[in-house]
C-alpha cells in the first residue's frame, strides 16, 4: 500500500467511497491518519448514511440472488432520490455512481450490450476520478465504491478481451482493498476463481474459491458463500476430487437458506447441462 499520497480531501465511510471537498488537498502520510479522520467524520450525515445503506442493501440482495430483471425498479428509485437533491454532495456522488453501476449491470446482463455497459462504468468512475482511463487505472488510489466499479470493468474486459487481462485487474483491486473490506474481498475471490476456470486452471480456481470460503467463515458472513462453494465444487470435479458433490450440495443448500431460488435452479441446470451432474438425485436423498 502507498504510505504517502495526495488526495483531494477524501476519507472513507464504512464500505464505500471517498468524500470529496473540491479545491483543497491534504497530505495523508499514513493509513492510520486516514482511519482516524474516518472515525471523526463518520459521526456526521448519519441520516444520509442510513438512507444510502438501505438503497445499497436492496440492490445487493437482488444482485446476490441473480435477480437482474428486478434492478430496473431500483434504477427509478435512485434517479428520483438524486433528482430530489436532498442529500449531501458526498452521498449524491455515491448514489450517482451506484446508479451508473446498476445501469451498467442491466445493459450487460439484460440487454447484452457490453459497449454501453462499459461506457456507464467509465462515466461512474469519472465522477470521483476525472482523469481515469483504462490505460492508466493503476495510477490512482481507489475508494471501495471505485474498486467495485473497477471490478465490473474487469468483468467486461474478461468477456470482450481476455481472462488474463481481467485477472490482472482483479489482483490490482485485491491489493487496493482495505483489510476490513470483507464484502468486496469475497467478490474478488469469487471472480478470480471464475476467471481461472475460464483458463482451465482448476487448481487456481479451487485456490481462490477456498480463500473466499475461509474469508466468509472467518467473518461469519453468508454473502457469496453459496457461489464460492459452487466454484469449489466445479474445480474439484475437474480435478477429479471425490468430494465435489459435497461442495456443490453445500452451494445448493446455501441458495435455499438465503432464498436465492433462481441461483439454485441455475446451478442445478448448469451442472446437468455442462457436466452431466444430476444434483436433484442427491438432494432428494436424506443426508
PyMOL commands that set and color helices and strands:
alter all, ss='L'
color gray80, all
select helices_A, chain A and resi 31-41+46-64+68-84+89-109+114-126+137-139+144-160+163-176+182-198+202-218+225-238+244-257+261-275+279-284
alter helices_A, ss='H'
color red, helices_A
select strands_A, chain A and resi 5-7+12-13+16-18+26-28
alter strands_A, ss='S'
color yellow, strands_A
deselect
rebuild
show_as cartoon
